[in-house]
């Protein structure tokens, strides 16, 4: 698939996953794609942990309430460090967002499905913190997202997108394209 078709076909999958293991080579390829993302001032604030051990996955899912992605045979946890770049600005959110999108594209390219779970684990219930404790993540890192990775049990459906002309324009907002 070419990259533009891949981008257009990527979507969030929130269904069940088949009990088919994800080979470690594929998890490494996915993480390499994430780490290849741009990083503000090259601070490289994003780190990743792939989990495919059933016992560790069970421990992680025991703290994710309500449960999501629990049938996936693997997950990738996204960590960030709040490191300032120039003018005391931190680009950690942009850094990990770019890494996540790269990984989501790699996941689809390799024949798997996933979903970006961030808000679900970064609320005041501190699920991300609990997950980080299970994974022995140092305190100067924050676990901000996880991506379940696996083969979809059901046929994924693409969400309906607004037409191009309702969200993108040339030479000005809602311009006729002059």
trRosetta pair geometry for C-beta under 8 A, 3 or more apart (Angstrom, degrees):
i j d omega theta_ij theta_ji phi_ij phi_ji
1 5 5.0 -123 -175 90 96 117
1 6 4.8 121 119 -65 120 89
1 9 7.3 -64 -170 24 152 144
1 109 6.8 -141 54 -118 113 75
2 5 5.1 86 59 15 76 104
2 6 6.9 -140 98 -9 35 93
3 6 5.4 -55 -145 37 33 117
3 7 6.3 37 156 -23 67 102
3 105 7.8 24 -147 -172 81 136
4 7 5.7 -47 -148 32 32 112
4 8 6.5 27 154 -13 63 107
5 8 5.8 -59 -148 41 33 109
5 9 6.1 23 157 -15 68 113
6 9 6.0 -65 -143 41 27 105
6 10 6.5 39 157 -38 64 100
6 105 5.8 75 141 -157 118 95
6 108 6.1 147 -163 99 90 124
6 109 5.9 7 -136 -76 138 90
7 10 6.1 -46 -152 13 28 115
7 105 6.7 -16 -88 -111 64 118
9 108 6.5 156 100 178 100 144
9 158 7.1 -91 -145 -88 51 125
10 104 5.8 91 -167 139 134 105
10 105 5.9 -62 -75 -96 148 63
10 108 5.0 -120 -98 -28 85 157
11 156 6.4 160 72 162 119 126
11 157 7.9 -81 103 99 161 37
11 158 5.2 -167 -51 -122 152 63
11 159 6.0 159 -144 3 125 88
12 114 7.7 -68 -137 106 54 53
12 115 4.3 64 -162 -122 90 88
12 116 6.6 -84 -104 20 109 77
12 159 7.8 21 37 -22 89 125
13 113 3.6 -1 26 169 163 123
13 114 6.2 79 41 40 103 15
13 115 5.6 -131 59 -51 51 94
13 152 5.7 -102 -162 -96 147 115
13 156 5.1 -65 -103 -107 107 125
14 68 7.1 -51 -147 -154 91 101
14 69 7.9 -80 -138 -63 56 72
14 115 5.4 60 -77 -70 69 157
15 113 7.7 7 49 114 95 155
15 152 6.0 58 72 -153 122 93
15 153 6.0 -136 136 50 113 92
15 154 4.8 -108 -178 41 159 108
15 156 7.1 -147 14 -91 128 74
16 71 4.7 13 -154 52 77 158
16 152 8.0 97 83 -164 50 55
16 153 4.1 -17 94 26 92 143
16 154 6.8 77 47 -6 85 96
17 20 7.9 -117 160 35 91 81
17 69 7.8 34 -16 -157 124 61
17 71 4.5 174 40 109 83 94
17 72 4.5 91 2 -93 159 53
17 73 6.5 -137 125 -11 135 75
17 113 7.3 -160 -101 61 95 106
17 148 6.9 -144 -37 153 142 122
17 150 3.5 49 -161 98 140 141
17 151 6.3 111 -164 64 84 48
17 152 6.6 -69 -112 -108 61 29
17 153 5.8 -175 -133 -29 7 94
18 150 6.6 -173 49 160 64 110
18 151 4.4 -29 40 84 115 105
18 152 7.3 35 -10 91 93 19
18 153 5.2 149 -56 -86 68 72
19 71 7.7 -82 -72 -179 71 93
19 73 6.6 112 -149 -71 44 116
20 73 6.5 -128 77 -8 41 150
20 150 6.8 134 62 -164 82 90
20 151 4.8 11 51 21 131 130
21 52 7.0 69 -157 -170 94 120
21 73 5.2 -143 -113 156 43 150
21 74 7.6 78 -162 -38 60 107
22 26 5.4 -110 176 78 88 127
22 27 5.9 99 124 -55 114 94
22 52 6.4 -131 61 -110 92 122
22 73 5.6 161 -6 88 87 108
22 74 4.2 -77 39 5 130 139
22 112 6.6 25 -110 -93 120 145
22 149 5.3 24 -68 119 168 110
22 150 6.2 -110 -49 -96 113 58
23 26 4.8 95 67 3 83 101
23 27 7.3 -150 101 -4 45 84
24 27 5.3 -51 -147 36 42 113
24 28 6.2 44 153 -21 70 102
24 50 7.7 132 -138 112 72 144
24 52 6.7 -122 -84 19 79 157
25 28 5.7 -53 -151 36 31 112
25 29 6.5 35 150 -21 63 104
26 29 5.5 -49 -147 34 35 113
26 30 6.4 38 153 -21 65 103
26 110 5.2 127 -150 -176 112 150
26 112 7.5 118 160 -25 137 133
27 30 5.7 -53 -150 35 32 113
27 31 6.4 28 153 -15 65 106
27 50 4.2 104 175 -161 127 157
27 52 6.5 -109 -53 -44 156 126
27 74 6.0 -118 -89 178 121 153
27 76 7.0 169 -154 -76 92 104
27 149 7.0 142 -101 85 84 161
28 31 5.8 -56 -145 40 32 108
28 32 6.1 36 154 -23 66 105
28 50 7.5 -96 -66 1 49 158
29 32 5.6 -52 -145 35 30 113
29 33 6.6 34 153 -21 62 102
29 106 6.2 -170 130 -179 88 127
29 110 6.7 132 90 -75 134 139
30 33 5.8 -53 -156 31 31 113
30 34 6.8 31 147 -18 63 104
30 50 7.5 113 71 -94 114 127
30 76 6.4 -133 118 -55 127 151
30 103 5.1 62 176 -148 88 87
30 106 4.7 164 -119 108 62 128
30 107 5.8 50 -122 -70 123 73
30 110 6.9 -79 -67 6 97 148
30 149 6.8 -63 -72 -114 177 151
31 34 5.4 -51 -152 35 39 115
31 35 6.2 30 154 -13 70 106
31 48 4.8 -177 -137 98 106 150
31 50 5.9 -95 -51 -42 129 116
31 76 6.5 -174 -80 -133 89 132
31 103 7.1 19 -90 -108 34 115
32 35 5.8 -57 -142 43 32 105
32 36 6.3 38 153 -28 64 106
33 36 5.7 -55 -150 29 30 115
33 37 7.8 53 148 -43 56 85
33 102 4.5 -168 149 150 88 101
33 103 5.6 145 88 -89 107 50
33 105 7.0 -142 167 73 143 91
33 106 3.7 177 19 -50 166 144
34 37 6.1 -32 -173 -10 41 114
34 46 7.0 -122 155 134 102 136
34 48 5.7 93 90 -60 147 148
34 76 7.5 178 -31 159 156 149
34 78 7.7 -136 -165 -108 146 103
34 99 4.0 54 -172 -175 84 89
34 100 6.9 36 -126 -70 107 27
34 102 5.2 163 -96 81 40 111
34 103 4.1 9 -69 -56 104 107
34 106 7.6 -97 -37 19 72 140
35 44 8.0 30 -155 -147 85 103
35 46 7.2 -162 -105 96 61 107
35 48 6.9 -108 -55 4 97 126
35 99 6.7 34 -71 -130 32 113
36 102 6.3 -171 66 -173 89 157
37 46 7.3 13 61 44 122 153
37 95 7.2 130 108 -167 117 56
37 98 3.8 151 179 125 127 100
37 99 4.2 -138 25 -78 146 56
37 101 7.4 111 -110 57 133 85
37 102 4.7 -144 -68 -11 103 140
38 95 7.7 -117 107 -118 58 63
38 98 5.5 -71 52 164 76 166
39 42 5.4 81 84 -123 104 32
39 43 5.8 -138 153 51 110 60
39 44 4.9 39 165 -75 173 46
39 45 6.6 162 -155 14 113 75
39 46 7.0 -138 -104 14 113 100
39 91 7.3 134 -179 101 56 122
39 95 4.7 41 -129 -125 75 109
39 98 7.6 -148 -73 63 52 137
40 43 6.0 -9 82 18 75 109
40 45 7.7 -2 45 1 94 120
40 85 5.1 -103 132 -44 106 158
40 89 7.7 -98 162 113 146 102
40 90 8.0 122 79 173 146 32
40 91 2.7 57 14 59 155 164
40 94 5.8 78 -40 76 117 125
40 95 5.9 -95 9 -59 88 99
41 85 3.7 149 18 -148 144 122
41 86 6.0 160 -84 -13 144 90
41 91 6.9 145 15 18 90 136
43 83 4.8 -176 179 94 132 125
43 85 5.4 -112 -39 -83 133 94
43 91 6.8 139 33 53 128 102
43 95 7.1 -87 70 -77 97 151
44 95 7.4 158 -132 -158 19 139
45 80 5.3 30 143 -158 101 80
45 81 4.9 -135 -153 57 81 76
45 82 7.4 60 -154 -86 133 18
45 83 5.2 -158 -97 28 107 106
45 90 7.7 92 -91 -172 163 90
45 91 7.1 166 9 83 139 71
45 92 4.4 -105 130 -110 154 79
45 95 4.6 107 51 74 102 161
45 96 7.0 -78 99 -43 97 89
46 78 6.6 -32 -155 -165 101 93
46 79 7.0 133 -161 77 50 58
46 80 5.9 -25 -98 -99 59 74
46 92 7.6 144 -61 -155 73 70
46 95 5.0 -162 -30 137 106 104
46 96 4.5 152 -99 -91 114 72
46 99 4.5 -177 148 -15 168 159
47 78 7.9 140 77 -164 45 47
47 79 4.3 -24 68 69 92 113
47 80 7.6 178 23 -81 75 26
47 81 7.4 52 -5 -20 109 98
47 141 6.5 -52 45 -132 129 136
48 76 5.8 -13 -167 -174 110 104
48 77 6.9 147 -159 77 55 54
48 78 6.1 -21 -105 -106 76 55
48 79 6.8 -159 -74 20 26 87
48 99 7.5 -151 -61 162 116 134
48 103 8.0 154 -115 -81 145 146
49 76 7.1 157 80 -158 43 55
49 77 4.5 -10 60 56 97 105
49 79 6.8 60 -8 -21 98 115
49 135 5.6 95 129 -169 169 145
49 137 7.5 -111 -25 -79 147 107
50 74 6.4 -2 -175 -177 93 114
50 75 7.5 171 -152 90 52 40
50 76 5.1 -26 -99 -102 70 79
50 77 7.9 -168 -78 19 23 71
51 56 5.2 -127 -158 110 117 123
51 57 5.7 153 135 -74 116 77
51 60 6.6 95 111 -18 169 152
51 74 6.5 163 84 -157 54 64
51 75 5.2 -5 55 58 102 83
51 76 7.6 178 16 -87 72 30
51 77 6.7 46 -13 -13 112 105
51 135 7.5 -97 -74 -100 125 117
52 57 7.5 1 -153 -48 17 121
52 73 6.7 26 -144 144 83 80
52 74 4.4 -18 -95 -105 84 99
53 56 4.2 62 80 17 108 110
53 57 6.5 179 86 -13 52 86
54 57 5.6 -55 -144 38 30 114
54 58 6.3 34 156 -22 65 104
55 58 5.7 -51 -151 33 31 113
55 59 6.6 31 151 -18 63 103
56 59 5.6 -51 -151 35 36 113
56 60 6.3 36 151 -19 67 104
56 134 7.0 136 -158 152 80 113
56 135 7.6 75 -168 -91 120 77
57 60 5.7 -55 -148 37 32 111
57 61 6.1 24 157 -13 67 109
57 73 7.8 -68 -93 -164 169 32
57 74 7.7 -101 -88 -111 131 29
57 75 6.7 134 -119 8 96 109
58 61 5.9 -59 -142 43 28 106
58 62 6.3 40 154 -33 63 103
59 62 5.6 -49 -152 21 30 117
59 63 7.6 12 156 -7 59 101
59 134 5.0 162 130 -149 119 135
60 63 6.6 -73 -167 37 34 98
60 64 6.7 27 146 -23 70 111
60 75 7.0 -139 109 51 158 146
60 77 8.0 -131 -133 -67 144 126
60 131 5.4 48 -140 -130 90 94
60 134 5.8 -170 -81 89 68 157
60 135 7.7 34 -87 -48 110 100
60 146 7.8 144 172 -120 134 165
61 64 5.3 -55 -141 32 45 113
61 67 6.3 38 -171 -132 97 101
61 69 7.9 -140 -104 90 105 77
61 70 4.7 96 -145 -123 138 93
63 127 5.8 154 136 -146 94 79
63 130 4.1 -153 180 124 151 135
63 131 6.1 -163 79 -64 131 68
63 134 7.1 -160 6 -32 139 133
64 67 5.8 84 102 -119 97 51
64 68 6.2 -106 155 36 127 76
64 69 7.7 -48 138 53 163 94
64 70 7.3 -171 76 -76 128 95
64 120 7.5 37 -159 140 96 115
64 121 6.9 -43 -118 -92 90 104
64 127 5.8 79 -108 -167 56 135
64 131 7.5 40 -63 -71 91 116
65 125 7.3 -105 68 152 99 153
65 127 7.1 -167 33 -97 69 124
67 70 4.6 -10 179 -37 118 135
68 115 7.5 -91 163 81 118 137
68 117 5.9 154 102 -106 138 143
68 120 6.1 -25 20 175 150 166
68 148 7.6 -139 133 -26 77 132
69 72 4.9 -21 -179 0 86 124
69 75 6.6 91 141 -96 134 118
69 115 6.6 -146 -73 47 114 110
69 117 6.5 -107 -11 -26 136 146
69 146 7.3 -162 71 111 159 110
69 148 3.1 -163 -158 -47 123 141
71 150 7.3 -119 114 66 74 164
71 153 7.3 -12 117 -28 146 132
72 75 6.0 97 98 -66 130 83
72 114 7.9 62 -119 -110 148 70
72 148 3.3 167 -13 -174 162 106
72 149 5.9 106 -179 49 126 33
72 150 4.1 -165 -142 -7 74 125
73 149 7.5 -68 66 90 69 71
73 150 4.9 118 21 -101 82 117
74 148 7.5 129 85 -166 50 53
74 149 4.4 -34 84 66 100 104
74 150 6.4 153 32 -63 77 83
75 146 5.1 14 173 178 123 112
75 147 6.3 159 -160 79 70 47
75 148 5.1 -39 -99 -103 91 48
75 149 6.2 165 -99 9 31 83
76 103 6.4 -123 82 -175 158 150
76 146 6.7 165 82 -156 44 63
76 147 4.6 -5 54 54 94 102
76 149 6.3 56 -13 -27 94 125
77 131 6.5 -173 -123 144 137 127
77 132 7.9 165 170 -85 143 64
77 135 6.5 -132 53 -44 164 168
77 143 5.5 -28 179 -145 115 112
77 145 7.4 156 -158 89 48 52
77 146 4.9 -24 -101 -102 65 92
78 96 5.4 113 164 -163 126 116
78 99 6.8 149 -135 98 120 122
78 100 6.1 -25 -83 -78 160 99
78 143 7.2 118 75 -157 48 60
78 144 5.7 -59 98 63 98 84
78 145 4.1 3 44 62 123 97
78 146 6.9 -163 10 -81 79 38
78 147 7.3 65 -30 -12 107 97
79 132 7.5 106 -107 -112 105 107
79 137 6.2 -170 -108 -142 135 134
79 141 4.5 3 -177 178 122 121
79 142 6.7 147 -156 71 67 38
79 143 5.5 -39 -96 -93 75 58
79 144 7.1 125 -127 9 24 84
80 92 4.5 99 178 -176 128 115
80 93 7.7 29 -139 -73 166 41
80 95 7.0 132 -127 80 108 112
80 96 4.9 -72 -77 -47 118 138
80 141 6.9 144 69 -158 29 71
80 142 5.4 -25 60 59 83 91
80 144 5.3 10 6 -7 114 134
81 92 6.7 -148 77 -111 38 126
81 140 6.1 24 -128 142 103 88
81 141 5.6 -53 -75 -102 81 66
81 142 7.6 149 -89 13 34 79
82 90 5.3 -1 -165 -154 75 155
82 92 5.4 -72 -104 -25 53 153
82 142 7.4 41 -29 1 95 124
83 90 6.5 140 74 -130 33 96
83 92 6.9 121 30 -68 66 104
84 88 5.2 -31 -158 -144 139 45
84 89 6.5 117 -153 62 81 24
84 90 5.1 -68 -96 -72 54 81
85 89 5.6 -35 56 79 92 79
85 90 6.7 140 2 -108 81 32
85 91 5.6 11 -9 0 136 107
86 89 6.5 -3 76 37 55 99
90 93 8.0 82 117 1 91 82
91 94 4.6 -48 -174 47 87 115
91 95 5.5 98 122 -32 87 97
92 95 5.4 -56 -144 36 30 115
92 96 6.3 15 166 -8 68 105
93 96 6.5 -59 -143 42 26 97
93 97 6.0 28 157 -22 62 113
94 97 5.7 -59 -144 38 27 114
94 98 6.4 28 159 -19 64 106
95 98 6.2 -60 -154 34 25 107
95 99 6.5 21 152 -15 62 110
96 99 5.3 -53 -146 40 39 115
96 100 6.1 44 154 -24 69 102
96 144 6.1 67 131 69 165 138
96 145 6.8 156 156 14 124 127
97 100 5.7 -51 -146 34 30 111
97 101 6.5 28 156 -16 64 104
98 101 6.0 -55 -148 36 31 108
98 102 6.5 33 153 -18 64 105
99 102 5.8 -55 -151 36 31 112
99 103 6.4 28 153 -17 65 107
100 103 5.7 -58 -149 38 32 110
100 104 6.2 34 153 -22 67 104
100 116 5.7 73 169 -119 133 115
100 145 6.0 -20 -96 108 135 162
100 147 7.0 166 -145 -57 89 127
101 104 5.6 -49 -144 34 33 113
101 105 6.5 33 156 -17 64 103
102 105 5.9 -59 -154 37 30 110
102 106 6.4 28 151 -17 66 108
103 106 5.5 -54 -145 39 35 112
103 107 6.2 44 153 -28 67 102
103 114 7.8 -52 128 78 94 167
103 147 6.2 -177 121 13 130 171
104 107 5.5 -47 -148 29 31 117
104 108 6.8 28 154 -14 62 102
104 114 5.9 -136 -121 74 75 123
104 116 6.7 -40 -74 -57 133 101
104 147 7.0 -141 -80 -130 77 140
105 108 6.0 -55 -153 37 33 107
105 109 6.3 35 151 -21 66 108
106 109 5.4 -54 -145 37 33 115
106 110 6.2 24 158 -13 67 109
107 110 6.2 -66 -151 42 25 103
107 112 4.7 -81 -176 78 82 105
107 113 7.0 85 145 -139 116 6
107 114 4.7 -15 151 -4 167 127
107 147 7.1 -132 -62 161 152 133
107 149 5.9 -127 -128 -124 118 97
108 111 7.8 67 -178 -56 31 14
108 112 7.1 -102 -80 65 27 58
108 113 7.4 48 -94 -100 70 48
111 151 7.0 -7 135 -104 92 90
112 149 5.3 22 158 -170 151 78
112 150 5.9 136 -151 75 106 8
112 151 6.1 -83 -117 -74 67 49
112 152 7.9 138 -167 -26 45 74
113 149 8.0 161 74 -144 41 42
113 150 6.8 -32 53 74 79 59
113 151 7.2 81 11 -150 93 20
113 152 4.4 57 -3 -58 145 100
113 156 5.9 168 -112 -59 138 140
114 147 4.6 17 -172 -176 133 98
114 148 5.7 175 -133 73 72 60
114 149 5.5 -12 -85 -92 112 60
115 147 7.1 173 65 -138 38 65
115 148 6.4 14 35 36 85 98
116 145 6.2 -28 -166 -159 77 128
116 147 6.5 -19 -98 -93 49 90
117 120 4.8 -46 -167 43 95 126
117 121 6.1 72 139 -9 98 110
117 145 6.3 143 79 -158 54 69
117 146 5.3 -20 66 61 110 75
117 147 7.2 173 21 -83 84 38
117 148 7.5 53 -5 -13 126 88
118 121 6.7 -86 -159 43 24 90
118 122 5.8 -8 166 -1 68 124
118 144 6.0 7 -139 154 97 78
118 145 4.3 -29 -88 -97 86 94
119 122 6.1 -71 -125 46 27 97
119 123 6.7 50 173 -51 64 92
120 123 7.3 -45 -168 -8 17 108
120 127 7.0 -38 132 52 69 150
121 127 4.0 -102 -140 84 73 112
121 128 4.2 104 142 -55 104 83
121 131 6.7 -9 -162 -1 136 136
121 143 7.3 -61 136 119 133 97
121 144 7.7 144 89 -175 108 25
121 145 7.2 152 52 -109 125 29
121 146 6.6 64 -9 7 159 101
122 127 7.7 -74 -44 50 28 87
122 128 5.3 16 -83 -9 64 138
122 144 6.0 21 -79 -146 129 64
122 145 8.0 -23 -37 -66 117 59
123 126 7.7 -100 85 -38 54 36
123 127 7.4 38 44 6 83 100
126 129 4.1 -22 176 29 102 123
126 130 6.2 110 120 -22 82 88
127 130 5.5 -55 -152 37 37 112
127 131 6.3 38 150 -20 69 104
128 131 5.6 -52 -147 36 32 113
128 132 6.3 37 152 -23 65 104
128 142 6.8 41 134 173 130 78
128 143 4.2 -170 -176 91 90 89
128 144 6.1 36 -145 -92 154 24
128 145 7.9 1 -109 -34 124 25
129 132 5.5 -51 -148 33 32 115
129 133 6.6 37 151 -22 63 101
129 142 7.9 -38 -83 -144 73 75
129 143 7.1 176 -73 43 27 102
130 133 5.7 -49 -153 29 33 114
130 134 6.9 35 149 -19 62 101
131 134 5.7 -53 -156 32 36 113
131 135 6.4 16 153 -4 68 112
131 143 5.2 -126 85 112 108 159
131 146 7.0 -111 -176 -49 166 134
132 135 5.9 -69 -147 49 32 101
132 137 3.8 -75 -164 47 90 130
132 141 7.0 -178 -144 98 130 96
132 142 7.3 -76 -72 -151 153 33
132 143 4.1 -165 -65 -9 99 122
133 136 7.6 33 -175 -74 31 32
133 137 7.4 -69 -56 37 25 86
135 143 7.4 110 42 -79 134 142
137 141 5.0 -103 174 79 107 122
137 143 6.0 155 19 -48 171 106
138 141 5.5 85 67 10 76 101
143 146 7.5 14 172 -55 107 93
152 155 7.1 104 121 -104 133 17
152 156 5.4 -101 -117 -40 168 98
162 166 4.5 -95 159 77 118 131
162 167 5.4 110 89 -29 122 118
163 166 5.0 91 65 1 79 105
163 167 7.7 165 88 8 45 90
164 167 6.7 -95 -160 50 29 86
164 168 5.4 -49 -177 45 74 113
165 168 7.2 -72 -96 60 22 69
165 169 7.6 66 -149 -84 56 73
169 172 6.4 -61 123 83 129 45
169 173 6.1 115 48 -144 150 22
169 174 5.6 -118 -75 -67 154 18
169 175 5.0 121 167 36 126 78
169 177 7.2 -130 -166 -73 74 65
170 175 6.2 -102 77 81 56 115
170 177 4.6 54 52 -128 120 65
170 178 7.7 176 102 43 102 36
171 175 5.0 -104 85 100 81 161
171 177 6.9 106 31 -150 111 25
171 178 5.8 -108 86 73 151 65
172 175 3.6 93 68 -50 94 131
175 178 6.2 -100 167 26 113 85
